[in-house]
Amino acid sequence: MEKYEIIKLLADRNRFNIFTKLMDYDELAVSEIESLLGLKQANTSKHLKKFKDLGILESRRDKNMIKYKIRDQFINENTDFIKYLML
């Protein structure tokens, strides 16, 4: 994955905020992201799909909800870039 794809993805304020919340909380459900950021479910799901399409996020089912987290591989491959973003 090219850095410019990540930058383009994170250029959207809502996606950047989702990314930073996932970094802060490690794993969140759509409803938790909605609550933290004041987003609607449909918009949140569309943003999360873009992350998944680029291989940045992984998901798992937990009872009746799906939890999302940033893939460890993505973090390991982009440590310096993530540190820069989180300043």
PyMOL commands that set and color helices and strands:
alter all, ss='L'
color gray80, all
select helices_A, chain A and resi 3-10+13-25+30-37+41-53+72-77+79-85
alter helices_A, ss='H'
color red, helices_A
select strands_A, chain A and resi 27-29+57-62+65-70
alter strands_A, ss='S'
color yellow, strands_A
deselect
rebuild
show_as cartoon
